Amino acid sequence: MDTKEALKIFTDTQALLHGHFELRSGLHSDQYFQCALVLQYPRIAEQLCAAVVAKMRAQLGAGGKVDAVISPALGGIPVGHEFGRALGVRAIFAEKEQGKLVLRRAFQVKPGERFVIGEDVITRGGRVQEVVDIVTARGGVVAAIGVLVDRSGGTAKFDAPVFSLVQMTPQTWTPAECPLCKQGSKAIHPGS
């Protein structure tokens, strides 16, 4: 699946929104990926996530053994689950506790286990980095990071390769620089 096909799916499911948005990062943008709207369709979610996993497998090759998938809650959970299905491994998630991602529910990361991190969208990559830190603090290894949409345009950097269906650099602004705010528009936060 190429970027054009993926964007058509996002548009057809109304998961790619246009307007004035405040992103989780605090930046403003005139585009917003509401991946929950595409992920609500299990067959489409399976198709999109399998395409990301196919990219991973092609580049990681036979030496790219993976033991499990871990995702940040909430948006990454369906992505991680579908990655786990496609890879034939277990899928766990980290969730917020007092504003910080932690492992709960008796989920474990054992020393030497190799993980793929699954997420829906990254802009700066902060939540993915929190998950990387959870895995490495327990002696695990992050083999790859898979996302449906890399909004960073490739600028979010990690110590593992990143695989995405869509890589773009949408226009973003700090609230003070936002031309939409200067026109009197109020940013909305349609996310979690």
KOLPA-725480 format. One line per field, with one value per atom (N, C-alpha, C): residue number from 1; residue in three letters; atom name; x, y, z. Coordinates in Angstrom, 2 decimals. Layout:
REM residues N
n: c(NUM_...) .
res: c(ALA_...) .
atom: c(CA_...) .
x: c(X_...) .
y: c(Y_...) .
z: c(Z_...) .
END
This chain:
REM residues 192
n: c(1_1_1_2_2_2_3_3_3_4_4_4_5_5_5_6_6_6_7_7_7_8_8_8_9_9_9_10_10_10_11_11_11_12_12_12_13_13_13_14_14_14_15_15_15_16_16_16_17_17_17_18_18_18_19_19_19_20_20_20_21_21_21_22_22_22_23_23_23_24_24_24_25_25_25_26_26_26_27_27_27_28_28_28_29_29_29_30_30_30_31_31_31_32_32_32_33_33_33_34_34_34_35_35_35_36_36_36_37_37_37_38_38_38_39_39_39_40_40_40_41_41_41_42_42_42_43_43_43_44_44_44_45_45_45_46_46_46_47_47_47_48_48_48_49_49_49_50_50_50_51_51_51_52_52_52_53_53_53_54_54_54_55_55_55_56_56_56_57_57_57_58_58_58_59_59_59_60_60_60_61_61_61_62_62_62_63_63_63_64_64_64_65_65_65_66_66_66_67_67_67_68_68_68_69_69_69_70_70_70_71_71_71_72_72_72_73_73_73_74_74_74_75_75_75_76_76_76_77_77_77_78_78_78_79_79_79_80_80_80_81_81_81_82_82_82_83_83_83_84_84_84_85_85_85_86_86_86_87_87_87_88_88_88_89_89_89_90_90_90_91_91_91_92_92_92_93_93_93_94_94_94_95_95_95_96_96_96_97_97_97_98_98_98_99_99_99_100_100_100_101_101_101_102_102_102_103_103_103_104_104_104_105_105_105_106_106_106_107_107_107_108_108_108_109_109_109_110_110_110_111_111_111_112_112_112_113_113_113_114_114_114_115_115_115_116_116_116_117_117_117_118_118_118_119_119_119_120_120_120_121_121_121_122_122_122_123_123_123_124_124_124_125_125_125_126_126_126_127_127_127_128_128_128_129_129_129_130_130_130_131_131_131_132_132_132_133_133_133_134_134_134_135_135_135_136_136_136_137_137_137_138_138_138_139_139_139_140_140_140_141_141_141_142_142_142_143_143_143_144_144_144_145_145_145_146_146_146_147_147_147_148_148_148_149_149_149_150_150_150_151_151_151_152_152_152_153_153_153_154_154_154_155_155_155_156_156_156_157_157_157_158_158_158_159_159_159_160_160_160_161_161_161_162_162_162_163_163_163_164_164_164_165_165_165_166_166_166_167_167_167_168_168_168_169_169_169_170_170_170_171_171_171_172_172_172_173_173_173_174_174_174_175_175_175_176_176_176_177_177_177_178_178_178_179_179_179_180_180_180_181_181_181_182_182_182_183_183_183_184_184_184_185_185_185_186_186_186_187_187_187_188_188_188_189_189_189_190_190_190_191_191_191_192_192_192) .
res: c(MET_MET_MET_ASP_ASP_ASP_THR_THR_THR_LYS_LYS_LYS_GLU_GLU_GLU_ALA_ALA_ALA_LEU_LEU_LEU_LYS_LYS_LYS_ILE_ILE_ILE_PHE_PHE_PHE_THR_THR_THR_ASP_ASP_ASP_THR_THR_THR_GLN_GLN_GLN_ALA_ALA_ALA_LEU_LEU_LEU_LEU_LEU_LEU_HIS_HIS_HIS_GLY_GLY_GLY_HIS_HIS_HIS_PHE_PHE_PHE_GLU_GLU_GLU_LEU_LEU_LEU_ARG_ARG_ARG_SER_SER_SER_GLY_GLY_GLY_LEU_LEU_LEU_HIS_HIS_HIS_SER_SER_SER_ASP_ASP_ASP_GLN_GLN_GLN_TYR_TYR_TYR_PHE_PHE_PHE_GLN_GLN_GLN_CYS_CYS_CYS_ALA_ALA_ALA_LEU_LEU_LEU_VAL_VAL_VAL_LEU_LEU_LEU_GLN_GLN_GLN_TYR_TYR_TYR_PRO_PRO_PRO_ARG_ARG_ARG_ILE_ILE_ILE_ALA_ALA_ALA_GLU_GLU_GLU_GLN_GLN_GLN_LEU_LEU_LEU_CYS_CYS_CYS_ALA_ALA_ALA_ALA_ALA_ALA_VAL_VAL_VAL_VAL_VAL_VAL_ALA_ALA_ALA_LYS_LYS_LYS_MET_MET_MET_ARG_ARG_ARG_ALA_ALA_ALA_GLN_GLN_GLN_LEU_LEU_LEU_GLY_GLY_GLY_ALA_ALA_ALA_GLY_GLY_GLY_GLY_GLY_GLY_LYS_LYS_LYS_VAL_VAL_VAL_ASP_ASP_ASP_ALA_ALA_ALA_VAL_VAL_VAL_ILE_ILE_ILE_SER_SER_SER_PRO_PRO_PRO_ALA_ALA_ALA_LEU_LEU_LEU_GLY_GLY_GLY_GLY_GLY_GLY_ILE_ILE_ILE_PRO_PRO_PRO_VAL_VAL_VAL_GLY_GLY_GLY_HIS_HIS_HIS_GLU_GLU_GLU_PHE_PHE_PHE_GLY_GLY_GLY_ARG_ARG_ARG_ALA_ALA_ALA_LEU_LEU_LEU_GLY_GLY_GLY_VAL_VAL_VAL_ARG_ARG_ARG_ALA_ALA_ALA_ILE_ILE_ILE_PHE_PHE_PHE_ALA_ALA_ALA_GLU_GLU_GLU_LYS_LYS_LYS_GLU_GLU_GLU_GLN_GLN_GLN_GLY_GLY_GLY_LYS_LYS_LYS_LEU_LEU_LEU_VAL_VAL_VAL_LEU_LEU_LEU_ARG_ARG_ARG_ARG_ARG_ARG_ALA_ALA_ALA_PHE_PHE_PHE_GLN_GLN_GLN_VAL_VAL_VAL_LYS_LYS_LYS_PRO_PRO_PRO_GLY_GLY_GLY_GLU_GLU_GLU_ARG_ARG_ARG_PHE_PHE_PHE_VAL_VAL_VAL_ILE_ILE_ILE_GLY_GLY_GLY_GLU_GLU_GLU_ASP_ASP_ASP_VAL_VAL_VAL_ILE_ILE_ILE_THR_THR_THR_ARG_ARG_ARG_GLY_GLY_GLY_GLY_GLY_GLY_ARG_ARG_ARG_VAL_VAL_VAL_GLN_GLN_GLN_GLU_GLU_GLU_VAL_VAL_VAL_VAL_VAL_VAL_ASP_ASP_ASP_ILE_ILE_ILE_VAL_VAL_VAL_THR_THR_THR_ALA_ALA_ALA_ARG_ARG_ARG_GLY_GLY_GLY_GLY_GLY_GLY_VAL_VAL_VAL_VAL_VAL_VAL_ALA_ALA_ALA_ALA_ALA_ALA_ILE_ILE_ILE_GLY_GLY_GLY_VAL_VAL_VAL_LEU_LEU_LEU_VAL_VAL_VAL_ASP_ASP_ASP_ARG_ARG_ARG_SER_SER_SER_GLY_GLY_GLY_GLY_GLY_GLY_THR_THR_THR_ALA_ALA_ALA_LYS_LYS_LYS_PHE_PHE_PHE_ASP_ASP_ASP_ALA_ALA_ALA_PRO_PRO_PRO_VAL_VAL_VAL_PHE_PHE_PHE_SER_SER_SER_LEU_LEU_LEU_VAL_VAL_VAL_GLN_GLN_GLN_MET_MET_MET_THR_THR_THR_PRO_PRO_PRO_GLN_GLN_GLN_THR_THR_THR_TRP_TRP_TRP_THR_THR_THR_PRO_PRO_PRO_ALA_ALA_ALA_GLU_GLU_GLU_CYS_CYS_CYS_PRO_PRO_PRO_LEU_LEU_LEU_CYS_CYS_CYS_LYS_LYS_LYS_GLN_GLN_GLN_GLY_GLY_GLY_SER_SER_SER_LYS_LYS_LYS_ALA_ALA_ALA_ILE_ILE_ILE_HIS_HIS_HIS_PRO_PRO_PRO_GLY_GLY_GLY_SER_SER_SER) .
atom: c(N_CA_C_N_CA_C_N_CA_C_N_CA_C_N_CA_C_N_CA_C_N_CA_C_N_CA_C_N_CA_C_N_CA_C_N_CA_C_N_CA_C_N_CA_C_N_CA_C_N_CA_C_N_CA_C_N_CA_C_N_CA_C_N_CA_C_N_CA_C_N_CA_C_N_CA_C_N_CA_C_N_CA_C_N_CA_C_N_CA_C_N_CA_C_N_CA_C_N_CA_C_N_CA_C_N_CA_C_N_CA_C_N_CA_C_N_CA_C_N_CA_C_N_CA_C_N_CA_C_N_CA_C_N_CA_C_N_CA_C_N_CA_C_N_CA_C_N_CA_C_N_CA_C_N_CA_C_N_CA_C_N_CA_C_N_CA_C_N_CA_C_N_CA_C_N_CA_C_N_CA_C_N_CA_C_N_CA_C_N_CA_C_N_CA_C_N_CA_C_N_CA_C_N_CA_C_N_CA_C_N_CA_C_N_CA_C_N_CA_C_N_CA_C_N_CA_C_N_CA_C_N_CA_C_N_CA_C_N_CA_C_N_CA_C_N_CA_C_N_CA_C_N_CA_C_N_CA_C_N_CA_C_N_CA_C_N_CA_C_N_CA_C_N_CA_C_N_CA_C_N_CA_C_N_CA_C_N_CA_C_N_CA_C_N_CA_C_N_CA_C_N_CA_C_N_CA_C_N_CA_C_N_CA_C_N_CA_C_N_CA_C_N_CA_C_N_CA_C_N_CA_C_N_CA_C_N_CA_C_N_CA_C_N_CA_C_N_CA_C_N_CA_C_N_CA_C_N_CA_C_N_CA_C_N_CA_C_N_CA_C_N_CA_C_N_CA_C_N_CA_C_N_CA_C_N_CA_C_N_CA_C_N_CA_C_N_CA_C_N_CA_C_N_CA_C_N_CA_C_N_CA_C_N_CA_C_N_CA_C_N_CA_C_N_CA_C_N_CA_C_N_CA_C_N_CA_C_N_CA_C_N_CA_C_N_CA_C_N_CA_C_N_CA_C_N_CA_C_N_CA_C_N_CA_C_N_CA_C_N_CA_C_N_CA_C_N_CA_C_N_CA_C_N_CA_C_N_CA_C_N_CA_C_N_CA_C_N_CA_C_N_CA_C_N_CA_C_N_CA_C_N_CA_C_N_CA_C_N_CA_C_N_CA_C_N_CA_C_N_CA_C_N_CA_C_N_CA_C_N_CA_C_N_CA_C_N_CA_C_N_CA_C_N_CA_C_N_CA_C_N_CA_C_N_CA_C_N_CA_C_N_CA_C_N_CA_C_N_CA_C_N_CA_C_N_CA_C_N_CA_C_N_CA_C_N_CA_C_N_CA_C_N_CA_C_N_CA_C_N_CA_C_N_CA_C_N_CA_C_N_CA_C_N_CA_C_N_CA_C_N_CA_C_N_CA_C_N_CA_C_N_CA_C_N_CA_C_N_CA_C_N_CA_C_N_CA_C_N_CA_C_N_CA_C_N_CA_C_N_CA_C) .
x: c(0.85_0.00_0.89_0.61_1.41_0.68_1.36_0.82_-0.51_-0.60_-1.83_-3.02_-2.81_-3.88_-4.28_-3.27_-3.55_-4.31_-3.89_-4.59_-6.03_-6.27_-7.64_-8.49_-7.93_-8.67_-8.96_-7.97_-8.18_-9.25_-9.22_-10.22_-11.60_-11.69_-12.99_-13.66_-12.88_-13.44_-13.56_-13.26_-13.30_-12.34_-11.24_-10.22_-9.20_-9.15_-8.29_-9.20_-9.04_-9.89_-9.15_-9.91_-9.36_-10.09_-9.34_-9.93_-8.85_-9.10_-8.15_-8.08_-6.93_-6.81_-5.63_-5.81_-4.70_-4.27_-3.02_-2.48_-2.09_-1.90_-1.47_-0.17_0.66_1.95_1.79_0.56_0.33_0.41_0.94_1.00_-0.38_-0.56_-1.79_-1.53_-2.57_-2.46_-3.81_-3.77_-5.02_-5.44_-4.69_-5.04_-4.96_-5.80_-5.79_-6.14_-5.33_-5.64_-6.35_-7.61_-8.39_-8.46_-7.38_-7.23_-8.31_-8.93_-10.02_-11.13_-11.31_-12.36_-12.06_-10.80_-10.45_-10.33_-9.83_-9.62_-10.92_-12.04_-13.32_-13.80_-13.16_-13.50_-12.44_-12.73_-11.72_-11.01_-11.72_-11.06_-10.10_-10.49_-9.60_-8.40_-8.63_-7.52_-6.54_-7.06_-6.20_-5.37_-6.01_-5.33_-4.22_-4.53_-3.53_-2.34_-2.64_-1.56_-0.73_-1.37_-0.63_0.33_-0.08_0.81_2.04_1.88_3.04_3.95_3.36_4.15_4.90_4.28_4.96_6.20_6.10_7.27_8.36_7.97_8.95_9.67_8.88_9.48_10.44_10.08_10.93_12.28_12.32_13.59_14.32_13.57_14.23_14.73_14.11_14.56_14.47_15.14_15.08_15.66_16.62_17.23_16.36_15.23_14.36_13.33_13.75_12.85_12.19_10.89_10.13_9.39_9.43_8.74_7.36_7.18_5.92_5.80_4.59_4.30_3.84_4.23_3.77_3.34_2.25_1.70_1.33_1.33_0.78_-0.74_-1.41_-2.87_-3.21_-4.17_-5.30_-5.23_-4.82_-4.84_-3.98_-2.90_-2.02_-2.51_-3.50_-3.94_-4.45_-5.38_-5.82_-4.71_-3.81_-2.68_-1.77_-1.43_-0.58_-1.21_-2.51_-3.22_-3.12_-3.35_-3.27_-1.84_-0.85_0.54_0.82_0.36_0.55_-0.06_-1.27_-1.91_-1.07_-0.63_0.13_1.49_2.08_3.39_3.27_2.07_1.87_2.46_2.45_3.02_2.01_2.30_1.40_1.51_0.44_0.39_-0.03_0.81_0.52_0.49_0.11_0.08_0.48_0.98_1.28_0.15_-0.20_-1.29_-0.91_-1.66_-1.35_-1.70_-0.78_-1.01_-0.35_-1.15_-0.66_0.12_-0.42_0.16_1.34_1.74_2.91_2.54_3.10_2.84_3.56_2.84_3.39_2.82_3.50_2.95_2.08_0.90_-0.01_-0.56_-1.57_-2.31_-1.43_-0.35_0.59_1.31_1.29_2.08_3.56_4.37_5.78_6.64_7.81_8.88_10.05_10.46_11.57_12.88_13.98_15.28_15.52_15.98_16.30_15.12_13.88_12.73_12.79_12.43_12.46_11.04_10.86_9.55_9.45_8.25_7.84_6.92_7.10_6.18_5.18_3.89_2.84_2.11_1.91_1.22_0.41_-0.61_-1.43_-0.76_-0.41_0.16_1.30_2.37_3.40_3.59_3.79_4.13_5.54_5.73_7.06_7.63_6.77_7.21_7.35_6.79_6.94_6.38_5.18_4.58_5.34_5.80_6.60_7.89_8.51_9.75_9.49_8.34_8.00_7.93_7.37_7.26_8.65_9.46_10.85_11.53_11.37_12.01_11.50_10.21_9.64_10.29_10.41_10.98_12.45_13.23_14.67_15.01_14.19_14.43_14.29_13.57_13.37_14.27_15.19_16.13_15.64_14.48_13.98_14.67_14.41_15.01_13.90_14.00_13.04_13.63_13.01_13.50_13.01_11.80_11.22_10.05_9.71_8.55_7.69_6.41_5.48_4.35_4.05_2.97_2.17_0.90_0.10_0.50_0.63_0.93_2.10_3.16_4.29_4.15_3.56_3.34_4.63_5.68_6.92_7.70_7.26_8.03_9.39_9.50_10.77_11.68_11.23_12.10_12.06_11.02_10.99_12.00_13.02_14.13_14.15_14.43_14.52_15.72_16.07_17.19_16.78_15.59_15.10_14.49_14.46_13.87_12.36_11.86_10.43_9.85_8.70_8.00_6.60_6.16_4.84_4.20_2.87_2.15_2.18_2.02_1.97_3.03_3.88_4.88_4.70_4.40_4.17_4.59_4.69_5.00_3.90_2.77_1.72_2.15_1.53_1.83_1.43_2.36_2.05_2.63_1.98_2.43_2.30_3.12_2.87_1.60_0.88_-0.33_-0.07_1.08_1.40_1.63_2.09_2.38_1.24_0.21_-0.84_-1.63_-1.60_-2.36_-3.87_-4.31_-5.74_-6.23_-5.41_-5.75_-5.78_-4.82_-4.75_-5.97_-6.61_-7.82_-9.07_-8.87_-9.99_-10.58_-10.02_-10.51_-10.03_-10.83_-10.47_-10.12_-8.94_-8.51_-9.34_-9.66_-10.35_-9.40_-9.65_-8.82_-9.73_-9.80_-10.73_-10.22_-9.00_-8.40_-8.91_-8.11_-8.53_-8.68) .
y: c(-1.17_0.00_1.23_2.16_3.38_4.51_5.65_6.79_7.26_7.31_7.77_6.88_5.57_4.63_4.82_4.96_5.13_6.43_7.53_8.80_8.74_7.99_7.82_7.12_6.09_5.39_6.33_7.13_8.09_9.11_9.58_10.56_9.93_8.73_8.06_7.75_7.50_7.20_8.45_9.61_10.91_10.96_10.21_10.22_11.33_11.91_13.06_14.29_15.12_16.28_17.55_18.55_19.86_20.92_21.89_22.92_23.61_23.81_24.47_23.61_22.97_21.95_22.23_21.86_21.83_20.37_20.11_18.76_18.43_17.14_16.71_17.40_17.70_18.36_19.82_20.38_21.78_22.67_22.15_22.91_22.99_23.97_24.09_23.65_23.16_22.70_22.86_22.89_22.93_21.53_20.52_19.12_18.31_17.28_16.42_15.00_14.05_12.65_12.10_11.79_11.16_9.67_8.97_7.57_6.66_7.04_6.22_6.04_7.03_6.94_5.91_5.67_4.62_3.27_3.31_2.07_1.45_2.19_1.63_0.53_0.42_-0.61_-1.71_-2.83_-3.85_-4.35_-4.55_-5.04_-4.00_-2.74_-1.67_-1.54_-1.60_-1.55_-2.67_-3.86_-5.01_-4.76_-4.23_-3.96_-2.92_-1.80_-0.75_-1.24_-1.92_-2.38_-3.48_-4.35_-5.39_-4.76_-3.64_-2.96_-2.40_-1.86_-1.37_-2.54_-3.64_-4.82_-5.36_-5.34_-5.81_-4.97_-3.66_-2.78_-3.15_-3.40_-3.78_-5.06_-6.07_-7.38_-7.26_-6.47_-6.31_-5.73_-4.81_-4.16_-4.86_-5.45_-6.11_-7.49_-8.12_-9.42_-10.52_-11.63_-12.81_-12.55_-11.65_-11.34_-10.43_-10.01_-9.08_-9.76_-10.75_-11.48_-10.51_-10.72_-9.89_-10.82_-10.49_-11.29_-10.74_-9.43_-8.82_-7.42_-6.88_-5.50_-4.76_-3.51_-2.66_-1.33_-0.78_0.47_1.39_2.70_3.63_3.67_3.68_3.80_5.27_5.57_4.81_4.53_5.53_5.41_4.30_3.95_2.91_1.50_1.31_-0.05_-0.83_-0.30_-1.11_-1.35_-0.38_-0.55_-1.67_-1.63_-2.67_-4.04_-4.10_-5.38_-5.96_-5.11_-5.58_-5.92_-5.16_-5.53_-6.91_-7.13_-8.42_-9.55_-9.33_-10.34_-10.64_-9.57_-9.76_-10.43_-10.15_-10.74_-12.08_-12.41_-13.66_-13.65_-12.45_-12.31_-11.61_-11.60_-10.93_-9.42_-8.74_-7.28_-6.74_-5.85_-5.23_-3.72_-3.00_-1.55_-0.90_0.32_1.17_2.18_2.55_3.50_4.57_5.66_6.80_6.51_6.92_6.90_8.16_9.05_10.34_11.08_11.05_11.80_11.16_9.96_9.32_7.91_7.46_6.11_5.09_4.05_2.97_1.64_0.56_-0.78_-1.15_-1.67_-2.14_-3.49_-3.99_-5.19_-6.44_-6.46_-7.58_-7.79_-6.78_-6.87_-6.84_-7.58_-7.64_-7.43_-6.88_-6.80_-7.52_-8.62_-9.39_-8.99_-9.08_-8.74_-9.54_-8.82_-9.45_-9.59_-9.40_-9.50_-8.37_-8.73_-7.77_-7.30_-5.98_-5.38_-4.52_-4.49_-3.48_-2.55_-1.25_-0.28_0.10_0.05_0.41_1.65_2.61_3.86_4.31_5.11_5.58_6.76_7.81_9.03_9.53_9.99_10.72_12.09_13.09_14.43_14.78_14.71_14.91_13.60_12.64_11.32_11.14_12.04_11.98_10.72_10.31_9.11_7.86_7.83_6.68_6.62_7.75_7.75_7.26_7.61_7.10_5.57_5.01_3.55_2.94_3.56_3.10_3.03_4.07_4.12_3.01_2.70_1.61_0.28_0.04_-1.23_-1.34_-0.30_-0.38_-0.38_0.29_0.29_-1.11_-1.98_-3.35_-4.36_-3.85_-4.72_-5.24_-4.74_-5.14_-4.37_-4.79_-4.19_-3.72_-2.50_-2.01_-2.29_-3.24_-3.64_-2.69_-2.14_-1.26_-0.50_0.58_1.39_1.48_1.16_1.24_2.19_3.09_4.05_4.13_4.43_4.65_5.95_7.02_8.34_8.95_9.28_10.00_11.46_12.26_13.69_14.49_13.86_14.60_14.83_14.19_14.30_13.65_12.71_12.01_12.67_13.75_14.44_13.83_13.05_12.35_11.21_11.25_10.29_9.39_8.13_7.13_6.24_5.38_4.47_3.20_3.18_2.04_2.60_1.79_2.28_2.50_3.53_3.86_3.51_2.83_2.45_3.05_3.68_4.30_4.13_4.28_4.29_5.67_6.68_8.06_8.83_9.51_10.39_11.76_12.72_14.06_15.10_16.32_17.43_18.46_18.25_19.25_20.54_21.60_22.89_22.88_23.26_23.40_24.72_25.26_26.52_26.47_27.23_27.44_28.29_28.25_29.07_30.56_31.07_32.49_32.83_31.86_32.09_31.67_31.04_30.45_31.51_31.44_32.43_32.24_31.04_30.79_31.47_31.43_32.13_33.64_34.12_35.56_36.03_35.10_35.42_35.32_34.95_34.86_33.46_32.49_31.12_30.50_29.65_28.95_27.51_27.07_25.69_24.72_23.59_22.52_21.37_20.56_19.38_18.16_17.59_16.48_15.13_15.09_13.82_13.36_12.53_11.88_12.86) .
z: c(0.00_0.00_0.00_-0.90_-0.95_-0.21_-0.10_0.64_0.06_-1.26_-1.91_-1.54_-1.56_-1.19_0.29_1.15_2.58_2.83_2.19_2.38_1.88_0.82_0.32_1.37_2.01_3.06_4.23_4.64_5.72_5.35_4.12_3.66_3.58_3.00_2.83_4.17_5.20_6.54_7.40_6.82_7.51_8.70_8.60_9.63_9.42_8.23_7.96_7.94_8.96_9.15_8.75_8.31_7.95_8.77_9.32_10.16_10.98_12.27_13.18_14.44_14.63_15.67_16.59_17.85_18.80_18.93_18.61_18.68_20.11_20.41_21.75_22.14_21.16_21.40_21.84_21.70_22.01_20.79_19.69_18.44_17.80_16.93_16.16_14.72_14.06_12.68_11.98_10.65_9.88_9.41_9.83_9.54_10.82_10.89_12.07_11.64_12.05_11.80_13.03_12.89_13.95_13.61_13.92_13.51_14.06_15.16_15.70_14.66_13.80_12.79_11.71_11.42_10.46_11.18_12.42_13.17_13.68_13.60_14.01_13.07_11.92_10.94_11.00_11.66_11.89_10.63_9.55_8.33_7.75_7.82_7.34_8.27_9.58_10.54_10.27_10.05_9.75_8.50_7.46_6.19_6.35_7.03_7.22_8.04_9.14_10.03_9.38_8.61_7.90_6.88_6.29_5.33_6.03_7.25_8.01_8.37_8.84_9.21_7.99_6.82_5.60_5.32_5.53_5.36_6.35_7.60_8.63_8.24_7.89_7.55_6.39_5.39_4.20_4.58_5.52_5.89_7.03_7.97_9.10_8.72_7.73_7.25_8.29_8.03_8.89_10.26_10.37_11.67_12.53_12.00_12.70_13.58_14.34_15.24_16.22_16.45_17.38_18.33_19.63_20.64_21.00_20.88_21.30_20.71_20.85_20.45_21.70_21.82_22.92_22.32_22.86_22.36_23.50_23.24_24.22_24.12_25.27_25.26_25.00_24.41_23.98_22.48_21.71_20.25_19.69_20.38_19.88_20.12_21.00_21.35_20.14_19.34_18.18_17.17_17.02_16.10_16.62_17.89_18.48_18.40_18.63_18.54_17.13_16.13_14.73_14.33_14.84_14.59_15.18_16.42_17.07_16.26_15.76_14.92_13.67_13.00_11.76_12.02_13.17_13.51_14.22_14.69_15.42_16.82_17.47_18.81_19.72_21.04_21.98_21.82_22.24_22.17_23.53_24.09_25.38_25.20_26.26_26.15_27.47_27.33_28.48_28.58_29.81_29.98_30.98_30.95_31.81_33.26_34.12_35.56_36.09_36.63_37.11_36.03_34.81_33.69_33.00_33.41_32.83_32.37_31.24_30.78_31.66_32.05_32.87_32.40_32.78_32.55_33.73_33.44_34.48_34.02_34.71_34.33_34.25_34.99_35.01_33.69_32.80_31.57_31.95_31.20_31.51_30.27_30.52_29.53_30.17_29.57_30.13_29.46_30.20_29.60_28.32_27.31_26.03_25.07_25.55_24.65_23.62_22.38_21.28_20.98_20.99_20.82_19.56_19.00_18.05_18.82_18.64_19.23_18.15_18.49_17.56_18.02_17.12_17.45_16.24_16.48_15.37_14.65_15.39_14.80_15.67_15.05_15.79_15.16_16.02_15.56_16.04_17.34_17.91_18.44_18.71_19.15_20.64_21.43_22.88_23.51_23.10_23.69_23.26_22.03_21.59_22.39_22.63_23.43_24.84_25.43_26.76_26.74_25.67_25.57_25.35_24.53_24.34_25.70_26.51_27.83_28.75_28.68_29.48_29.11_27.81_27.33_27.71_27.43_27.68_29.17_30.00_31.44_32.04_31.36_31.84_31.12_30.32_29.63_28.29_27.85_26.54_25.42_24.20_23.02_22.10_21.61_20.63_19.24_18.54_17.22_16.13_16.30_15.29_15.89_15.23_15.59_14.35_14.50_13.39_13.71_12.77_12.94_11.65_11.80_10.60_9.94_10.74_10.19_10.95_10.22_10.79_10.36_11.25_10.97_11.15_11.64_11.88_10.59_9.51_8.27_8.40_9.33_9.53_10.55_11.20_12.16_13.56_13.86_15.16_15.06_15.87_15.81_17.03_16.78_17.83_17.54_18.49_18.30_17.55_17.00_16.23_14.94_13.88_12.64_12.78_12.08_12.07_10.71_10.74_9.53_9.58_8.49_8.47_7.10_7.08_5.80_5.18_6.02_5.57_6.32_5.56_6.17_5.56_6.40_5.89_6.92_6.46_7.34_7.19_7.87_7.78_8.47_8.08_8.67_10.14_11.03_12.45_12.93_13.98_14.55_16.06_16.76_18.18_18.26_19.38_19.48_19.21_19.65_19.45_17.97_17.18_15.76_14.84_15.35_14.54_13.76_12.42_11.63_11.77_12.08_12.26_13.54_14.60_15.84_15.58_14.80_14.51_13.71_12.99_12.24_13.12_14.41_15.34_15.49_14.81_14.91_16.22_16.80_18.04_17.72_18.16_17.91_18.74_18.13_18.86_19.03_20.05_20.31_20.19_18.98_18.77_19.28_19.79_20.22_21.55_22.20_23.44_24.58) .
END
